[in-house]
Structure formats: structure tokens, C-alpha cells
């Protein structure tokens, strides 16, 4: 047998033994204008089921309304709020689409959309829908494209530093070879002057490679490709 609907002149008059909805309090359900409250167990059971399904707090903007308060706020003459079977829930912490689906699943058939005021109305009345649809919410963070970078094998900086390194090693090798050949037999002595020229050629190549590497790094820095 369904629990009976009960009314109290003030939410503080509700006995603790009657309140079985852990995520809500009589203060949240009571009339905002008079403090009166109407306990509709079937409606509150579905409200708790909705809270359990979503796993997030439900911020109640309006629940029960006394006839006087309903008139003061411009509510419909036969508003379900006066029966204790309607709730206006803020969408500040909910995705409206997910909220709507969950509300339908637990048995709320009346759905009103108020995107400009930021809440959704749900009730146990006959199946009906009114109001403007909520806009699709944007993704919180835009997908960031990785910054463009040079392919390592084709990097101008890498090529410049590589050329400089090869030229430096080459110059050192020539210098060693020159010393070795200088101590060799007279038959190879005519080659020594040519090796000296080759050593200076490698040194020039090394300096050119360093210059290319420095220029490429400065150019990358200007383009924001560091």
C-alpha cells in the first residue's frame, strides 16, 4: 500500500520518522514563500532514484508551492508543484540531455525546459514536454594540435651541427695524418703541403656548418618552432 500524502504547516513540523530520503531535507522540499510542505512519498521516491542514478547533487530551485505562493510567482493555475509532485532542478552541474534521459527512466513524464533560467522542470503528471531545448554544451577543453616541428632527419639545425661535427673530426684527422706522414719516408713528403691545404678546407667547412646551425636555430625561434 502506498504511503499517504501528508501536509504540514511548516517543514520543521515533519517528524524524523517520516523522512526517508537521505540526499534531501524538508527545507529543500518546502514552499519557498510560506515554509509549508506536502510530502508526496511517490514523488520523493522518484526524486531520490534520480539522484542515485545520476550520482550528482540535485539543486532544487522549487518543489512544493502553496497555492498562495504559486500565484505570487505566476505559476500555472493547476501546477503540479501544488500537489508536491513537481521539482525544478538547476542544470548548473548536469548535462541536460543526460538529466532528461535519467528523469524519464525513473518515471518523471512531465518535462519543461528553461535554458534561459538554467533549470528543468520534472513532474509526475501526464506525459508532455514544453519549453526551449537546451543548447548542446561545448567540450570543456578544445583538442590541442601538437606544434609543427621539423622532421629530425630533415632538420636544418641537425644538418648544420652534423656538418660542423664531421668537418671538425676531419680537420683533426688530417692534422694527425700530417704528423704521421711528416715522420714517414721521403717518398711521401711531397704530400704533406697538400694535407695542410686539406686541413684548412675542413676547418672552413666546420665554420660554415656552425653558421648554418646558428642561423637555423634563430629562424626556428622566430617562427616559434623551438
C-alpha positions as CSV (number, residue, x, y, z in Angstrom):
1,X,0.0,0.0,0.0
2,X,1.4,3.4,-1.0
3,X,2.3,5.8,1.8
4,X,-0.3,8.6,2.2
5,X,0.4,12.2,1.2
6,X,0.8,14.4,4.2
7,X,0.9,18.2,4.6
8,X,2.5,20.2,7.4
9,X,2.2,23.9,8.2
10,X,6.0,24.2,8.4
11,X,8.8,22.0,7.3
12,X,10.1,22.0,10.9
13,X,7.0,20.0,11.9
14,X,7.9,17.0,9.8
15,X,8.8,14.0,12.1
16,X,12.2,12.5,11.6
17,X,10.5,9.1,11.4
18,X,8.7,10.1,8.2
19,X,11.7,11.3,6.4
20,X,13.4,8.6,4.4
21,X,15.2,10.4,1.5
22,X,18.8,10.7,2.5
23,X,20.0,13.1,-0.1
24,X,17.3,15.7,0.6
25,X,15.9,17.6,3.5
26,X,12.4,19.0,4.3
27,X,13.8,22.5,3.9
28,X,14.6,21.8,0.2
29,X,11.1,20.4,-0.5
30,X,9.1,23.1,1.4
31,X,7.4,26.1,-0.1
32,X,9.9,28.9,-0.6
33,X,7.2,31.5,0.2
34,X,5.4,30.1,3.3
35,X,7.5,27.2,4.6
36,X,4.6,24.8,4.2
37,X,5.3,21.3,2.9
38,X,3.4,18.5,1.3
39,X,5.1,15.1,1.5
40,X,4.3,13.0,-1.6
41,X,6.2,9.8,-1.0
42,X,5.9,8.5,-4.6
43,X,7.3,11.7,-6.0
44,X,10.1,11.9,-3.4
45,X,11.0,8.2,-4.1
46,X,11.5,9.0,-7.7
47,X,13.5,12.1,-6.9
48,X,15.8,10.0,-4.7
49,X,16.0,7.4,-7.5
50,X,17.0,10.2,-9.9
51,X,19.7,11.4,-7.5
52,X,21.0,7.8,-7.2
53,X,21.0,7.2,-10.9
54,X,22.9,10.5,-11.8
55,X,25.3,10.2,-8.8
56,X,25.3,14.0,-8.5
57,X,23.6,16.5,-6.2
58,X,20.2,17.8,-7.4
59,X,19.9,21.6,-6.7
60,X,16.2,22.1,-6.2
61,X,15.1,25.6,-7.3
62,X,11.4,24.9,-6.5
63,X,9.5,21.9,-5.1
64,X,6.2,22.2,-3.2
65,X,4.3,25.5,-3.6
66,X,1.4,26.6,-1.6
67,X,-1.5,28.0,-3.7
68,X,-0.7,31.5,-2.5
69,X,3.0,31.3,-3.4
70,X,2.1,29.7,-6.7
71,X,0.0,32.7,-7.6
72,X,2.7,35.1,-6.4
73,X,5.3,33.6,-8.7
74,X,3.0,33.3,-11.7
75,X,2.7,29.5,-11.7
76,X,0.1,27.6,-13.8
77,X,-3.3,27.5,-12.1
78,X,-3.1,23.7,-11.9
79,X,0.6,23.5,-11.3
80,X,1.9,20.1,-10.2
81,X,4.0,22.0,-7.7
82,X,0.9,22.4,-5.6
83,X,0.5,18.6,-5.5
84,X,4.1,18.1,-4.3
85,X,4.8,16.1,-7.5
86,X,6.9,18.6,-9.4
87,X,10.5,19.8,-9.0
88,X,12.6,22.5,-10.7
89,X,16.2,21.3,-10.9
90,X,19.2,23.5,-11.8
91,X,21.3,22.3,-14.7
92,X,24.5,24.0,-13.5
93,X,26.0,20.7,-12.6
94,X,24.2,18.4,-15.1
95,X,24.2,17.7,-18.8
96,X,20.6,18.5,-19.8
97,X,20.4,15.6,-22.2
98,X,21.7,13.0,-19.7
99,X,19.4,14.5,-17.0
100,X,16.3,14.3,-19.2
101,X,17.1,10.6,-20.1
102,X,17.5,9.7,-16.4
103,X,14.4,11.6,-15.4
104,X,12.3,9.6,-17.9
105,X,13.8,6.4,-16.8
106,X,12.8,6.8,-13.1
107,X,9.2,7.9,-14.0
108,X,9.0,11.6,-14.5
109,X,6.8,12.2,-17.5
110,X,6.2,15.9,-17.5
111,X,9.3,17.8,-18.7
112,X,9.7,21.6,-19.0
113,X,12.9,23.2,-20.4
114,X,14.0,26.6,-19.3
115,X,17.6,27.2,-20.6
116,X,17.5,30.9,-20.1
117,X,16.8,30.4,-16.4
118,X,19.1,27.4,-16.2
119,X,16.7,24.7,-14.9
120,X,14.5,21.8,-15.9
121,X,11.0,21.1,-14.6
122,X,10.1,17.5,-13.9
123,X,6.8,16.1,-12.6
124,X,4.6,13.0,-12.3
125,X,1.8,14.5,-14.4
126,X,0.8,13.2,-17.8
127,X,3.5,12.8,-20.5
128,X,4.1,16.2,-22.0
129,X,7.1,18.4,-23.0
130,X,7.3,22.2,-23.3
131,X,9.9,25.0,-23.5
132,X,13.1,25.6,-25.5
133,X,15.6,22.8,-25.9
134,X,18.9,23.3,-24.0
135,X,21.8,24.1,-26.4
136,X,24.4,21.5,-26.8
137,X,27.2,22.1,-24.4
138,X,30.7,22.7,-25.7
139,X,33.6,20.3,-24.9
140,X,35.3,21.8,-21.8
141,X,38.8,21.7,-23.4
142,X,39.5,22.0,-27.1
143,X,41.7,19.4,-28.6
144,X,45.1,20.8,-29.0
145,X,47.1,20.1,-32.1
146,X,50.8,19.3,-31.5
147,X,53.0,22.2,-32.6
148,X,54.6,21.8,-36.1
149,X,58.2,20.6,-35.8
150,X,60.8,19.7,-38.4
151,X,61.3,16.0,-39.1
152,X,64.5,15.0,-37.2
153,X,66.2,13.6,-40.3
154,X,65.5,16.8,-42.3
155,X,66.2,19.4,-39.6
156,X,68.2,22.3,-40.8
157,X,69.8,22.6,-37.3
158,X,70.7,19.0,-37.2
159,X,72.3,19.2,-40.7
160,X,74.3,22.2,-39.7
161,X,75.6,20.8,-36.5
162,X,76.3,17.5,-38.2
163,X,78.3,19.1,-40.9
164,X,80.3,21.1,-38.3
165,X,81.0,17.9,-36.4
166,X,82.1,15.9,-39.4
167,X,84.3,18.8,-40.6
168,X,85.9,19.2,-37.1
169,X,86.7,15.5,-37.0
170,X,88.1,15.6,-40.5
171,X,90.3,18.6,-39.7
172,X,91.7,16.7,-36.6
173,X,92.2,13.6,-38.7
174,X,94.2,15.5,-41.3
175,X,96.3,17.0,-38.6
176,X,97.1,13.6,-37.2
177,X,97.8,12.2,-40.7
178,X,100.1,15.2,-41.4
179,X,102.2,14.5,-38.3
180,X,102.4,10.8,-39.2
181,X,103.3,11.4,-42.8
182,X,105.9,14.0,-41.8
183,X,107.7,11.3,-40.0
184,X,107.4,8.9,-42.9
185,X,109.9,8.2,-45.6
186,X,111.0,10.8,-48.1
187,X,108.7,9.3,-50.8
188,X,105.6,10.6,-49.2
189,X,106.9,14.0,-48.1
190,X,105.6,15.8,-51.2
191,X,102.0,15.1,-50.0
192,X,102.4,17.0,-46.7
193,X,101.8,20.5,-48.1
194,X,98.6,19.3,-49.8
195,X,97.4,17.9,-46.5
196,X,97.8,21.2,-44.9
197,X,95.5,22.8,-47.5
198,X,93.0,20.0,-46.9
199,X,93.1,20.7,-43.2
200,X,92.2,24.3,-43.7
201,X,89.4,23.2,-46.1
202,X,87.9,21.1,-43.3
203,X,88.2,23.9,-40.9
204,X,86.3,26.2,-43.3
205,X,83.6,23.6,-43.7
206,X,83.2,23.3,-39.9
207,X,82.8,27.0,-39.5
208,X,80.2,27.0,-42.3
209,X,78.3,24.2,-40.6
210,X,78.2,26.1,-37.3
211,X,77.0,29.2,-39.1
212,X,74.2,27.2,-40.7
213,X,73.2,25.7,-37.3
214,X,73.1,29.1,-35.6
215,X,71.0,30.6,-38.4
216,X,68.5,27.7,-38.4
217,X,68.1,27.9,-34.7
218,X,67.4,31.7,-34.8
219,X,65.0,31.2,-37.7
220,X,63.1,28.5,-35.8
221,X,62.9,30.7,-32.7
222,X,61.4,33.5,-34.7
223,X,58.7,31.1,-36.1
224,X,58.0,29.7,-32.6
225,X,59.3,26.2,-33.6
226,X,61.8,25.8,-30.8
